[in-house]
């Protein structure tokens, strides 16, 4: 069994890194790490990402990981932190990323899941999926929340990685904080307004209002998430090198 505390992170690639919050938390849990390279389409997150790490210990690259990563780059650890649902053709991507790792490299995935949710967790999932549908209408890729089985399949279907360890964090942190709930409502309204330039359709506005009414009655909770640690499928690596 391999846990985070057993892993020397070395050179870490954080795919769809956002502002770097997940990578920072990961580095605190690893046995050691040397450097983090974050890749994200949103250049405006560069300063936030770099500011989370000691000077010289991080690099930010703007763009699509499929286009900006040089095939000669080498990373000891690849992180996909809450980003699977933002990545199209994720099975193919995970397979391609294996070529950036040495034989003892690791893939670490953290991803929310939809299995056996409490009412408050289900509220959060529905809010997330509504925002995702609106993102999709604006041309951004946003898949529905995955099940734990589907998360694992993203790894195993690639044929390049072998799952070594999984762990679920399912605890509920119920919040009935009206300020936080109202902030969430305002954010949904802003996303909807940026999606529909003229006016928000009545059906969409009704869905937002009903969902936030439920939230005020039930509360909301951070979603549960699954961690997957995988190592390279060495037989697959050997076979691909034979073909090359």
MDAnalysis code that builds the backbone (N, CA, C; Angstrom):
import MDAnalysis as mda
import numpy as np

u = mda.Universe.empty(732, n_residues=244, atom_resindex=np.repeat(np.arange(244), 3), trajectory=True)
u.add_TopologyAttr("name", ["N", "CA", "C"] * 244)
u.add_TopologyAttr("resid", np.arange(1, 245))
u.add_TopologyAttr("resname", ["UNK", "UNK", "UNK", "UNK", "UNK", "UNK", "UNK", "UNK", "UNK", "UNK", "UNK", "UNK", "UNK", "UNK", "UNK", "UNK", "UNK", "UNK", "UNK", "UNK", "UNK", "UNK", "UNK", "UNK", "UNK", "UNK", "UNK", "UNK", "UNK", "UNK", "UNK", "UNK", "UNK", "UNK", "UNK", "UNK", "UNK", "UNK", "UNK", "UNK", "UNK", "UNK", "UNK", "UNK", "UNK", "UNK", "UNK", "UNK", "UNK", "UNK", "UNK", "UNK", "UNK", "UNK", "UNK", "UNK", "UNK", "UNK", "UNK", "UNK", "UNK", "UNK", "UNK", "UNK", "UNK", "UNK", "UNK", "UNK", "UNK", "UNK", "UNK", "UNK", "UNK", "UNK", "UNK", "UNK", "UNK", "UNK", "UNK", "UNK", "UNK", "UNK", "UNK", "UNK", "UNK", "UNK", "UNK", "UNK", "UNK", "UNK", "UNK", "UNK", "UNK", "UNK", "UNK", "UNK", "UNK", "UNK", "UNK", "UNK", "UNK", "UNK", "UNK", "UNK", "UNK", "UNK", "UNK", "UNK", "UNK", "UNK", "UNK", "UNK", "UNK", "UNK", "UNK", "UNK", "UNK", "UNK", "UNK", "UNK", "UNK", "UNK", "UNK", "UNK", "UNK", "UNK", "UNK", "UNK", "UNK", "UNK", "UNK", "UNK", "UNK", "UNK", "UNK", "UNK", "UNK", "UNK", "UNK", "UNK", "UNK", "UNK", "UNK", "UNK", "UNK", "UNK", "UNK", "UNK", "UNK", "UNK", "UNK", "UNK", "UNK", "UNK", "UNK", "UNK", "UNK", "UNK", "UNK", "UNK", "UNK", "UNK", "UNK", "UNK", "UNK", "UNK", "UNK", "UNK", "UNK", "UNK", "UNK", "UNK", "UNK", "UNK", "UNK", "UNK", "UNK", "UNK", "UNK", "UNK", "UNK", "UNK", "UNK", "UNK", "UNK", "UNK", "UNK", "UNK", "UNK", "UNK", "UNK", "UNK", "UNK", "UNK", "UNK", "UNK", "UNK", "UNK", "UNK", "UNK", "UNK", "UNK", "UNK", "UNK", "UNK", "UNK", "UNK", "UNK", "UNK", "UNK", "UNK", "UNK", "UNK", "UNK", "UNK", "UNK", "UNK", "UNK", "UNK", "UNK", "UNK", "UNK", "UNK", "UNK", "UNK", "UNK", "UNK", "UNK", "UNK", "UNK", "UNK", "UNK", "UNK", "UNK", "UNK", "UNK", "UNK", "UNK", "UNK", "UNK", "UNK", "UNK", "UNK", "UNK"])
u.atoms.positions = np.array([
    [0.845, -1.200, 0.000],
    [0.000, 0.000, 0.000],
    [0.880, 1.250, 0.000],
    [0.623, 2.176, -0.913],
    [1.376, 3.418, -1.012],
    [0.466, 4.589, -0.654],
    [0.822, 5.342, 0.393],
    [0.065, 6.533, 0.777],
    [0.890, 7.774, 0.455],
    [0.307, 8.945, 0.631],
    [1.015, 10.177, 0.313],
    [2.304, 10.317, 1.112],
    [2.273, 9.879, 2.366],
    [3.452, 10.007, 3.231],
    [4.615, 9.158, 2.747],
    [4.358, 8.200, 1.858],
    [5.416, 7.334, 1.326],
    [6.059, 7.901, 0.061],
    [5.485, 8.960, -0.497],
    [5.884, 9.398, -1.836],
    [6.855, 10.581, -1.781],
    [7.988, 10.423, -2.449],
    [8.880, 11.547, -2.719],
    [8.358, 12.217, -3.992],
    [7.722, 13.358, -3.840],
    [7.038, 13.987, -4.969],
    [7.962, 14.430, -6.091],
    [9.201, 14.826, -5.733],
    [10.151, 15.266, -6.746],
    [9.609, 16.415, -7.568],
    [9.658, 16.263, -8.883],
    [9.142, 17.274, -9.815],
    [7.662, 16.982, -10.059],
    [6.798, 17.894, -9.651],
    [5.346, 17.690, -9.705],
    [4.753, 18.496, -10.851],
    [3.896, 17.861, -11.627],
    [3.103, 18.555, -12.648],
    [1.663, 18.621, -12.168],
    [1.150, 19.829, -12.007],
    [-0.233, 20.046, -11.563],
    [-1.055, 20.481, -12.776],
    [-1.906, 19.571, -13.268],
    [-2.689, 19.806, -14.480],
    [-3.992, 20.523, -14.137],
    [-4.295, 21.613, -14.866],
    [-5.452, 22.461, -14.556],
    [-5.344, 22.910, -13.105],
    [-4.243, 23.600, -12.817],
    [-3.808, 23.858, -11.442],
    [-4.627, 24.892, -10.702],
    [-5.364, 25.754, -11.428],
    [-6.074, 26.816, -10.743],
    [-5.099, 27.718, -9.999],
    [-5.488, 28.155, -8.827],
    [-4.637, 29.029, -8.029],
    [-3.625, 28.312, -7.166],
    [-3.557, 26.985, -7.267],
    [-2.520, 26.237, -6.572],
    [-2.876, 25.697, -5.201],
    [-4.125, 25.895, -4.781],
    [-4.514, 25.465, -3.429],
    [-4.307, 23.963, -3.229],
    [-4.750, 23.162, -4.198],
    [-4.651, 21.705, -4.049],
    [-3.192, 21.256, -4.040],
    [-2.364, 21.851, -4.892],
    [-0.951, 21.466, -4.944],
    [-0.247, 21.769, -3.627],
    [-0.559, 22.906, -3.032],
    [0.047, 23.262, -1.741],
    [-0.328, 22.238, -0.674],
    [-1.606, 21.881, -0.626],
    [-2.056, 20.890, 0.358],
    [-1.382, 19.545, 0.120],
    [-1.231, 19.168, -1.156],
    [-0.563, 17.911, -1.476],
    [0.886, 17.927, -0.992],
    [1.605, 19.003, -1.262],
    [3.013, 19.083, -0.871],
    [3.192, 18.929, 0.632],
    [2.221, 19.405, 1.394],
    [2.301, 19.263, 2.857],
    [2.183, 17.810, 3.294],
    [1.510, 17.009, 2.479],
    [1.282, 15.613, 2.844],
    [2.356, 14.660, 2.326],
    [3.063, 15.046, 1.266],
    [4.078, 14.160, 0.686],
    [5.296, 14.036, 1.596],
    [6.032, 12.948, 1.424],
    [7.272, 12.765, 2.185],
    [8.263, 13.864, 1.854],
    [8.338, 14.243, 0.578],
    [9.182, 15.348, 0.137],
    [8.740, 15.788, -1.250],
    [9.215, 16.936, -1.676],
    [8.965, 17.412, -3.037],
    [10.036, 18.448, -3.382],
    [10.260, 18.638, -4.685],
    [11.311, 19.557, -5.120],
    [10.774, 20.800, -5.825],
    [9.826, 20.620, -6.743],
    [9.371, 21.730, -7.582],
    [7.995, 21.395, -8.136],
    [7.156, 22.426, -8.296],
    [5.811, 22.243, -8.843],
    [5.661, 23.074, -10.113],
    [5.238, 22.423, -11.185],
    [4.891, 23.123, -12.420],
    [3.379, 23.068, -12.581],
    [2.745, 24.227, -12.596],
    [1.299, 24.296, -12.778],
    [0.947, 24.704, -14.191],
    [-0.055, 24.058, -14.747],
    [-0.537, 24.398, -16.087],
    [-2.032, 24.697, -16.009],
    [-2.415, 25.842, -16.564],
    [-3.831, 26.219, -16.562],
    [-4.087, 27.168, -17.728],
    [-5.298, 27.108, -18.259],
    [-5.681, 27.972, -19.373],
    [-5.811, 29.436, -18.940],
    [-6.001, 29.673, -17.655],
    [-6.307, 31.024, -17.161],
    [-5.026, 31.711, -16.666],
    [-4.475, 32.560, -17.517],
    [-3.207, 33.226, -17.192],
    [-3.343, 34.114, -15.957],
    [-4.550, 34.610, -15.684],
    [-4.742, 35.519, -14.553],
    [-4.484, 34.839, -13.207],
    [-4.366, 33.514, -13.197],
    [-4.104, 32.783, -11.949],
    [-2.610, 32.622, -11.665],
    [-1.771, 33.100, -12.562],
    [-0.322, 32.880, -12.424],
    [0.221, 33.411, -11.103],
    [-0.060, 34.672, -10.778],
    [0.506, 35.263, -9.566],
    [-0.002, 34.561, -8.311],
    [-1.287, 34.206, -8.315],
    [-1.836, 33.494, -7.157],
    [-1.143, 32.149, -6.980],
    [-0.957, 31.427, -8.079],
    [-0.303, 30.117, -8.013],
    [1.129, 30.243, -7.509],
    [1.907, 31.100, -8.127],
    [3.323, 31.222, -7.763],
    [3.483, 31.732, -6.330],
    [2.545, 32.582, -5.888],
    [2.628, 33.141, -4.547],
    [2.426, 32.131, -3.432],
    [1.943, 30.956, -3.761],
    [1.699, 29.935, -2.728],
    [2.956, 29.122, -2.399],
    [4.015, 29.275, -3.196],
    [5.205, 28.452, -3.019],
    [6.427, 29.327, -2.751],
    [7.444, 28.759, -2.088],
    [8.689, 29.510, -1.915],
    [9.264, 29.912, -3.269],
    [9.953, 31.037, -3.285],
    [10.516, 31.548, -4.532],
    [11.434, 30.510, -5.172],
    [11.249, 30.288, -6.482],
    [12.074, 29.349, -7.215],
    [11.607, 27.908, -7.152],
    [10.535, 27.655, -6.384],
    [10.040, 26.281, -6.219],
    [8.818, 25.980, -7.080],
    [8.402, 26.946, -7.902],
    [7.215, 26.723, -8.729],
    [7.346, 27.457, -10.060],
    [6.678, 26.894, -11.073],
    [6.601, 27.479, -12.409],
    [5.160, 27.411, -12.872],
    [4.700, 28.440, -13.569],
    [3.340, 28.454, -14.109],
    [3.413, 28.548, -15.620],
    [2.666, 27.660, -16.308],
    [2.600, 27.672, -17.762],
    [1.147, 27.881, -18.171],
    [0.904, 28.849, -19.037],
    [-0.446, 29.123, -19.514],
    [-0.736, 28.306, -20.764],
    [-1.875, 27.586, -20.770],
    [-2.272, 26.868, -21.964],
    [-2.901, 25.522, -21.673],
    [-3.196, 24.813, -22.732],
    [-3.765, 23.463, -22.685],
    [-2.624, 22.477, -22.511],
    [-2.716, 21.624, -21.501],
    [-1.623, 20.700, -21.214],
    [-1.249, 19.853, -22.422],
    [-2.220, 19.567, -23.272],
    [-1.937, 18.739, -24.448],
    [-1.033, 19.451, -25.455],
    [-1.004, 20.777, -25.374],
    [-0.256, 21.550, -26.376],
    [1.034, 22.158, -25.822],
    [1.074, 22.426, -24.527],
    [2.216, 23.187, -24.001],
    [3.287, 22.321, -23.342],
    [2.971, 21.065, -23.037],
    [3.969, 20.207, -22.403],
    [4.869, 19.600, -23.467],
    [6.150, 19.794, -23.301],
    [7.141, 19.218, -24.201],
    [7.298, 17.740, -23.883],
    [7.325, 16.898, -24.905],
    [7.421, 15.454, -24.686],
    [8.711, 15.055, -23.995],
    [9.699, 15.962, -23.981],
    [10.967, 15.670, -23.315],
    [10.967, 16.060, -21.837],
    [9.897, 16.718, -21.392],
    [9.791, 17.052, -19.970],
    [9.621, 15.773, -19.156],
    [10.136, 15.782, -17.938],
    [10.010, 14.624, -17.054],
    [9.480, 15.099, -15.702],
    [8.449, 14.415, -15.194],
    [7.876, 14.723, -13.889],
    [7.759, 13.436, -13.087],
    [8.069, 13.535, -11.802],
    [7.986, 12.359, -10.941],
    [6.567, 12.104, -10.452],
    [5.793, 13.178, -10.344],
    [4.417, 13.084, -9.849],
    [3.512, 13.948, -10.707],
    [2.380, 13.404, -11.105],
    [1.386, 14.167, -11.848],
    [0.127, 14.275, -10.995],
    [-0.332, 15.503, -10.805],
    [-1.507, 15.777, -9.982],
    [-2.657, 16.244, -10.850],
    [-3.801, 15.598, -10.668],
    [-5.064, 16.062, -11.239],
    [-5.980, 16.342, -10.049],
    [-5.984, 17.584, -9.612],
    [-6.702, 17.942, -8.391],
    [-8.047, 18.582, -8.683],
    [-9.113, 17.801, -8.542],
    [-10.486, 18.276, -8.759],
    [-10.646, 18.864, -10.166],
    [-10.027, 18.200, -11.127],
    [-10.037, 18.728, -12.493],
    [-10.512, 17.730, -13.540],
    [-10.796, 16.490, -13.161],
    [-11.203, 15.502, -14.166],
    [-12.412, 15.979, -14.955],
    [-13.372, 16.576, -14.255],
    [-14.609, 16.989, -14.922],
    [-14.421, 18.239, -15.774],
    [-13.232, 18.833, -15.753],
    [-12.941, 19.978, -16.607],
    [-12.102, 19.596, -17.826],
    [-11.786, 18.313, -17.964],
    [-10.856, 17.873, -19.002],
    [-11.550, 16.936, -19.992],
    [-11.716, 17.335, -21.244],
    [-12.313, 16.429, -22.247],
    [-11.359, 15.289, -22.567],
    [-11.935, 14.143, -22.964],
    [-11.138, 12.965, -23.332],
    [-10.102, 12.642, -22.260],
    [-10.571, 12.605, -21.020],
    [-9.627, 12.497, -19.897],
    [-8.892, 11.159, -19.888],
    [-9.518, 10.078, -20.388],
    [-8.826, 8.787, -20.425],
    [-7.582, 8.861, -21.311],
    [-7.751, 9.503, -22.475],
    [-6.621, 9.654, -23.387],
    [-5.538, 10.535, -22.771],
    [-5.953, 11.602, -22.092],
    [-4.987, 12.491, -21.475],
    [-4.170, 11.765, -20.408],
    [-4.847, 10.999, -19.570],
    [-4.145, 10.277, -18.508],
    [-3.167, 9.273, -19.105],
    [-3.555, 8.657, -20.200],
    [-2.641, 7.746, -20.895],
    [-1.422, 8.504, -21.418],
    [-1.657, 9.658, -22.054],
    [-0.550, 10.439, -22.609],
    [0.393, 10.948, -21.525],
    [-0.151, 11.310, -20.367],
    [0.680, 11.839, -19.290],
    [1.679, 10.808, -18.762],
    [1.377, 9.539, -18.964],
    [2.277, 8.489, -18.470],
    [3.658, 8.594, -19.111],
    [3.723, 9.156, -20.321],
    [5.001, 9.255, -21.020],
    [5.908, 10.316, -20.413],
    [5.372, 11.125, -19.505],
    [6.177, 12.165, -18.868],
    [6.823, 11.681, -17.576],
    [6.479, 10.466, -17.135],
    [6.934, 9.962, -15.840],
    [8.006, 8.889, -15.992],
    [8.954, 8.845, -15.057],
    [9.869, 7.703, -15.009],
    [9.125, 6.474, -14.497],
    [9.760, 5.322, -14.531],
    [9.079, 4.080, -14.156],
    [8.534, 4.101, -12.734],
    [9.170, 4.865, -11.845],
    [8.705, 4.922, -10.452],
    [7.828, 6.144, -10.184],
    [7.300, 6.753, -11.263],
    [6.471, 7.936, -11.101],
    [5.081, 7.612, -10.575],
    [4.375, 8.665, -10.142],
    [3.038, 8.495, -9.563],
    [2.044, 9.456, -10.208],
    [0.812, 8.991, -10.292],
    [-0.337, 9.807, -10.666],
    [-1.225, 9.932, -9.434],
    [-1.571, 11.156, -9.074],
    [-2.431, 11.385, -7.914],
    [-3.666, 12.155, -8.386],
    [-4.823, 11.585, -8.122],
    [-6.091, 12.205, -8.506],
    [-6.903, 12.499, -7.257],
    [-7.437, 13.689, -7.179],
    [-8.423, 14.059, -6.169],
    [-9.643, 14.543, -6.931],
    [-10.801, 13.958, -6.623],
    [-12.004, 14.303, -7.403],
    [-13.257, 14.083, -6.564],
    [-14.156, 15.047, -6.595],
    [-15.434, 14.869, -5.909],
    [-16.220, 13.726, -6.554],
    [-17.080, 13.085, -5.760],
    [-17.899, 12.007, -6.312],
    [-19.346, 12.158, -5.881],
    [-20.224, 11.402, -6.559],
    [-21.669, 11.592, -6.371],
    [-22.333, 10.460, -5.593],
    [-21.568, 9.496, -5.097],
    [-22.144, 8.322, -4.447],
    [-22.599, 8.623, -3.022],
    [-23.802, 8.147, -2.663],
    [-24.278, 8.117, -1.279],
    [-24.091, 9.458, -0.573],
    [-24.633, 10.498, -1.168],
    [-24.484, 11.836, -0.608],
    [-25.526, 12.102, 0.470],
    [-25.149, 12.907, 1.443],
    [-26.130, 13.420, 2.390],
    [-26.959, 14.495, 1.674],
    [-28.110, 14.878, 2.225],
    [-28.906, 15.939, 1.575],
    [-28.110, 17.222, 1.356],
    [-27.286, 17.610, 2.319],
    [-26.512, 18.849, 2.174],
    [-25.421, 18.695, 1.114],
    [-24.820, 17.520, 1.025],
    [-23.819, 17.274, -0.021],
    [-24.468, 17.232, -1.398],
    [-25.685, 16.687, -1.466],
    [-26.401, 16.639, -2.741],
    [-26.750, 18.050, -3.212],
    [-27.086, 18.927, -2.275],
    [-27.341, 20.328, -2.627],
    [-26.099, 20.929, -3.289],
    [-24.933, 20.698, -2.682],
    [-23.695, 21.248, -3.231],
    [-23.410, 20.688, -4.632],
    [-23.672, 19.385, -4.798],
    [-23.465, 18.758, -6.116],
    [-24.376, 19.407, -7.163],
    [-25.634, 19.643, -6.809],
    [-26.580, 20.222, -7.753],
    [-26.205, 21.664, -8.106],
    [-25.698, 22.411, -7.124],
    [-25.221, 23.764, -7.395],
    [-24.049, 23.711, -8.373],
    [-23.139, 22.790, -8.109],
    [-21.958, 22.647, -8.965],
    [-22.359, 22.260, -10.388],
    [-23.305, 21.347, -10.508],
    [-23.704, 20.894, -11.837],
    [-24.492, 21.964, -12.591],
    [-25.279, 22.752, -11.887],
    [-25.976, 23.861, -12.546],
    [-24.959, 24.867, -13.082],
    [-23.976, 25.211, -12.253],
    [-22.921, 26.121, -12.715],
    [-22.179, 25.507, -13.901],
    [-21.989, 24.186, -13.851],
    [-21.305, 23.500, -14.947],
    [-22.091, 23.552, -16.247],
    [-23.404, 23.399, -16.157],
    [-24.232, 23.482, -17.369],
    [-24.153, 24.879, -17.982],
    [-24.115, 25.892, -17.126],
    [-23.997, 27.254, -17.617],
    [-22.615, 27.481, -18.238],
    [-21.577, 26.929, -17.618],
    [-20.228, 27.011, -18.200],
    [-20.208, 26.407, -19.600],
    [-20.873, 25.254, -19.736],
    [-20.897, 24.554, -21.023],
    [-21.559, 25.415, -22.101],
    [-22.616, 26.132, -21.738],
    [-23.288, 27.002, -22.701],
    [-22.377, 28.145, -23.151],
    [-21.389, 28.492, -22.320],
    [-20.435, 29.552, -22.692],
    [-19.227, 28.986, -23.425],
    [-19.265, 27.666, -23.716],
    [-18.183, 27.065, -24.486],
    [-17.099, 26.421, -23.667],
    [-17.245, 26.372, -22.343],
    [-16.259, 25.716, -21.487],
    [-16.657, 24.256, -21.297],
    [-15.644, 23.389, -21.158],
    [-15.956, 21.973, -20.947],
    [-16.201, 21.743, -19.463],
    [-17.305, 21.076, -19.146],
    [-17.640, 20.789, -17.746],
    [-18.534, 19.562, -17.716],
    [-17.963, 18.407, -17.365],
    [-18.721, 17.158, -17.307],
    [-19.475, 17.056, -15.985],
    [-20.516, 16.214, -15.912],
    [-21.207, 15.980, -14.638],
    [-20.270, 15.362, -13.599],
    [-20.681, 15.448, -12.335],
    [-19.899, 14.850, -11.252],
    [-19.846, 13.335, -11.446],
    [-18.678, 12.750, -11.229],
    [-18.460, 11.330, -11.468],
    [-18.761, 10.487, -10.235],
    [-18.977, 9.198, -10.452],
    [-19.044, 8.231, -9.348],
    [-17.622, 7.773, -9.036],
    [-17.452, 7.099, -7.902],
    [-16.120, 6.575, -7.560],
    [-15.654, 5.549, -8.592],
    [-16.564, 4.738, -9.065],
    [-16.209, 3.748, -10.086],
    [-15.740, 4.433, -11.365],
    [-16.405, 5.523, -11.731],
    [-16.008, 6.243, -12.937],
    [-14.658, 6.936, -12.771],
    [-14.386, 7.431, -11.577],
    [-13.077, 8.036, -11.307],
    [-11.973, 6.996, -11.489],
    [-12.165, 5.820, -10.897],
    [-11.173, 4.752, -11.029],
    [-10.993, 4.338, -12.493],
    [-12.113, 4.315, -13.230],
    [-12.052, 3.901, -14.631],
    [-11.246, 4.879, -15.476],
    [-11.232, 6.156, -15.093],
    [-10.399, 7.121, -15.817],
    [-8.935, 6.697, -15.790],
    [-8.533, 6.039, -14.713],
    [-7.152, 5.579, -14.568],
    [-6.947, 4.241, -15.280],
    [-7.809, 3.281, -14.980],
    [-7.579, 1.919, -15.477],
    [-7.814, 1.802, -16.973],
    [-8.769, 2.585, -17.524],
    [-9.049, 2.492, -18.959],
    [-7.893, 2.998, -19.814],
    [-7.035, 3.802, -19.215],
    [-5.881, 4.301, -19.970],
    [-4.917, 3.175, -20.315],
    [-4.906, 2.127, -19.493],
    [-4.006, 1.006, -19.721],
    [-2.571, 1.275, -19.329],
    [-2.277, 2.512, -18.901],
    [-0.897, 2.892, -18.597],
    [-0.598, 2.941, -17.105],
    [-1.658, 2.976, -16.299],
    [-1.481, 3.152, -14.856],
    [-2.150, 2.022, -14.095],
    [-1.627, 1.734, -12.933],
    [-2.194, 0.721, -12.046],
    [-2.503, 1.374, -10.704],
    [-3.744, 1.256, -10.255],
    [-4.140, 1.869, -8.987],
    [-3.453, 1.161, -7.827],
    [-2.817, 1.958, -6.971],
    [-2.094, 1.431, -5.821],
    [-2.837, 1.663, -4.503],
    [-3.643, 2.723, -4.468],
    [-4.285, 3.091, -3.208],
    [-5.444, 4.029, -3.504],
    [-6.553, 3.847, -2.801],
    [-7.669, 4.795, -2.880],
    [-8.125, 5.131, -1.466],
    [-8.648, 6.322, -1.323],
    [-9.170, 6.754, -0.024],
    [-10.280, 7.765, -0.253],
    [-11.366, 7.647, 0.495],
    [-12.497, 8.556, 0.357],
    [-12.617, 9.441, 1.582],
    [-12.866, 10.715, 1.339],
    [-13.174, 11.658, 2.404],
    [-14.638, 12.033, 2.249],
    [-15.475, 11.442, 3.116],
    [-16.921, 11.582, 2.947],
    [-17.589, 12.386, 4.047],
    [-16.804, 12.908, 4.982],
    [-17.382, 13.614, 6.117],
    [-18.159, 14.849, 5.701],
    [-19.246, 15.117, 6.408],
    [-20.091, 16.270, 6.112],
    [-19.695, 17.440, 7.001],
    [-19.546, 18.629, 6.416],
    [-19.350, 19.849, 7.210],
    [-20.529, 20.780, 6.929],
    [-21.642, 20.450, 7.520],
    [-22.905, 21.136, 7.255],
    [-22.801, 22.618, 7.590],
    [-23.270, 23.446, 6.668],
    [-23.284, 24.889, 6.901],
    [-24.671, 25.441, 6.614],
    [-25.195, 26.194, 7.591],
    [-26.441, 26.938, 7.400],
    [-26.168, 28.440, 7.441],
    [-24.915, 28.797, 7.189],
    [-24.492, 30.198, 7.219],
    [-25.179, 30.965, 6.085],
    [-26.113, 31.840, 6.442],
    [-26.882, 32.554, 5.422],
    [-25.996, 33.450, 4.569],
    [-24.949, 34.003, 5.158],
    [-24.039, 34.848, 4.378],
    [-23.374, 34.027, 3.272],
    [-22.886, 32.837, 3.629],
    [-22.239, 31.966, 2.646],
    [-23.245, 31.505, 1.585],
    [-24.464, 31.175, 2.035],
    [-25.494, 30.734, 1.093],
    [-25.860, 31.866, 0.137],
    [-25.994, 33.078, 0.654],
    [-26.324, 34.219, -0.199],
    [-25.190, 34.534, -1.173],
    [-23.944, 34.335, -0.740],
    [-22.807, 34.507, -1.648],
    [-22.888, 33.509, -2.806],
    [-23.255, 32.261, -2.468],
    [-23.395, 31.231, -3.496],
    [-24.507, 31.602, -4.472],
    [-25.612, 32.105, -3.937],
    [-26.730, 32.524, -4.789],
    [-26.303, 33.652, -5.734],
    [-25.568, 34.619, -5.200],
    [-25.097, 35.738, -6.024],
    [-24.141, 35.254, -7.112],
    [-23.295, 34.293, -6.778],
    [-22.354, 33.763, -7.763],
    [-23.098, 33.058, -8.898],
    [-24.119, 32.256, -8.537],
    [-24.921, 31.600, -9.563],
    [-25.603, 32.627, -10.468],
    [-26.115, 33.682, -9.860],
    [-26.759, 34.734, -10.651],
    [-25.761, 35.378, -11.614],
    [-24.544, 35.610, -11.142],
    [-23.523, 36.220, -11.992],
    [-23.152, 35.309, -13.157],
    [-23.034, 33.998, -12.864],
    [-22.705, 33.041, -13.931],
    [-23.827, 33.000, -14.961],
    [-25.076, 32.984, -14.470],
    [-26.220, 32.948, -15.388],
    [-26.283, 34.224, -16.219],
    [-26.026, 35.357, -15.576],
    [-26.087, 36.637, -16.292],
    [-25.004, 36.727, -17.368],
    [-23.834, 36.152, -17.100],
    [-22.763, 36.184, -18.101],
    [-23.017, 35.172, -19.213],
    [-23.874, 34.185, -18.941],
    [-24.210, 33.181, -19.952],
    [-25.283, 33.710, -20.900],
    [-26.300, 34.355, -20.331],
    [-27.410, 34.898, -21.121],
    [-27.290, 36.416, -21.116],
    [-26.780, 36.978, -22.178],
    [-26.425, 38.395, -22.209],
    [-27.636, 39.323, -22.067],
    [-28.768, 38.929, -22.638],
    [-29.932, 39.804, -22.595],
    [-30.688, 39.651, -21.280],
    [-31.203, 38.453, -21.034],
    [-31.905, 38.198, -19.777],
    [-31.876, 36.702, -19.482],
    [-31.884, 36.355, -18.217],
    [-31.866, 34.958, -17.809],
    [-33.232, 34.344, -18.103],
    [-33.269, 33.218, -18.827],
    [-34.567, 32.581, -19.115],
    [-35.341, 32.271, -17.835],
    [-36.632, 32.355, -17.930],
    [-37.484, 32.137, -16.756],
    [-37.246, 30.772, -16.122],
    [-37.091, 29.727, -16.945],
    [-36.898, 28.376, -16.411],
    [-35.587, 28.271, -15.639],
    [-34.551, 28.924, -16.126],
    [-33.247, 28.893, -15.443],
    [-33.328, 29.667, -14.132],
    [-33.954, 30.842, -14.165],
    [-34.104, 31.632, -12.940],
    [-34.913, 30.868, -11.884],
    [-35.962, 30.178, -12.347],
    [-36.776, 29.388, -11.426],
    [-35.952, 28.271, -10.795],
    [-35.093, 27.619, -11.596],
    [-34.239, 26.543, -11.070],
    [-33.272, 27.088, -10.022],
    [-32.691, 28.247, -10.288],
    [-31.773, 28.858, -9.322],
    [-32.516, 29.175, -8.029],
    [-33.680, 29.798, -8.147],
    [-34.443, 30.204, -6.962],
    [-34.859, 28.994, -6.136],
    [-35.355, 27.943, -6.785],
    [-35.779, 26.747, -6.061],
    [-34.595, 26.077, -5.377],
    [-33.465, 26.013, -6.069],
    [-32.278, 25.376, -5.504],
    [-31.771, 26.148, -4.288],
    [-31.781, 27.459, -4.347],
    [-31.311, 28.251, -3.213],
    [-32.314, 28.225, -2.062],
    [-33.621, 28.107, -2.364],
    [-34.615, 27.935, -1.296],
    [-34.352, 26.632, -0.539],
    [-34.064, 25.556, -1.285],
    [-33.718, 24.280, -0.662],
    [-32.459, 24.412, 0.180],
    [-31.494, 25.162, -0.331],
    [-30.232, 25.337, 0.384],
    [-30.461, 26.030, 1.722],
    [-31.325, 27.013, 1.733],
    [-31.603, 27.736, 2.980],
    [-32.315, 26.838, 3.984],
    [-33.112, 25.873, 3.501],
    [-33.803, 24.958, 4.405],
    [-32.881, 23.846, 4.906],
    [-32.073, 23.287, 4.009],
    [-31.290, 22.086, 4.310],
    [-29.865, 22.407, 4.742],
    [-29.314, 23.496, 4.192],
    [-27.893, 23.779, 4.373],
    [-27.108, 23.122, 3.245],
    [-25.813, 23.378, 3.225],
    [-24.969, 22.747, 2.218],
    [-23.659, 22.301, 2.857],
    [-22.994, 21.387, 2.168],
    [-21.755, 20.819, 2.694],
    [-20.773, 20.643, 1.553],
    [-19.492, 20.759, 1.855],
    [-18.478, 20.430, 0.852],
    [-18.717, 19.016, 0.357],
    [-18.489, 18.759, -0.926],
    [-18.747, 17.420, -1.459],
    [-17.704, 16.422, -0.975],
    [-18.049, 15.144, -0.905],
    [-17.045, 14.129, -0.608],
    [-16.098, 13.994, -1.800],
    [-14.891, 13.541, -1.543],
    [-13.964, 13.366, -2.656],
    [-13.152, 12.088, -2.484],
    [-12.665, 11.597, -3.603],
    [-11.874, 10.368, -3.666],
    [-10.445, 10.712, -4.046],
    [-9.498, 10.062, -3.362],
    [-8.101, 10.163, -3.748],
    [-7.661, 8.839, -4.357],
    [-7.028, 8.921, -5.507],
    [-6.480, 7.749, -6.174],
    [-4.981, 7.966, -6.360],
    [-4.191, 7.005, -5.909],
    [-2.749, 7.020, -6.175],
    [-2.462, 5.857, -7.110],
    [-1.825, 6.159, -8.234],
    [-1.522, 5.122, -9.225],
    [-0.045, 5.174, -9.590],
    [0.473, 4.019, -9.943],
    [1.829, 3.924, -10.461],
    [1.773, 3.418, -11.884],
    [2.859, 3.578, -12.593],
    [2.885, 3.122, -13.977],
    [2.703, 1.617, -14.065],
    [1.896, 1.207, -15.041],
    [1.746, -0.212, -15.362],
    [3.002, -0.619, -16.131],
    [3.924, -1.240, -15.431],
    [5.239, -1.482, -16.013],
    [5.176, -2.370, -17.253],
    [4.251, -3.319, -17.290],
    [4.136, -4.170, -18.476],
    [3.726, -3.334, -19.676],
    [2.795, -2.385, -19.443],
    [2.374, -1.501, -20.526],
    [3.532, -0.629, -20.987],
    [4.353, -0.176, -20.015],
    [5.503, 0.655, -20.356],
    [6.492, -0.115, -21.204],
    [6.754, -1.356, -20.809],
    [7.675, -2.193, -21.572],
    [7.151, -2.420, -22.979],
    [5.844, -2.720, -23.099],
    [5.262, -2.992, -24.412],
    [5.350, -1.754, -25.312],
    [5.061, -0.556, -24.751],
    [5.083, 0.647, -25.575],
    [6.500, 0.936, -26.028],
    [7.490, 0.619, -25.206],
    [8.873, 0.862, -25.609],
    [9.297, -0.121, -26.694],
    [8.752, -1.325, -26.658],
    [9.044, -2.277, -27.719],
    [8.522, -1.782, -29.062],
    [7.303, -1.194, -29.002],
    [6.693, -0.670, -30.230],
    [7.526, 0.492, -30.754],
    [7.956, 1.389, -29.829],
    [8.761, 2.528, -30.246],
    [10.056, 2.068, -30.913],
])
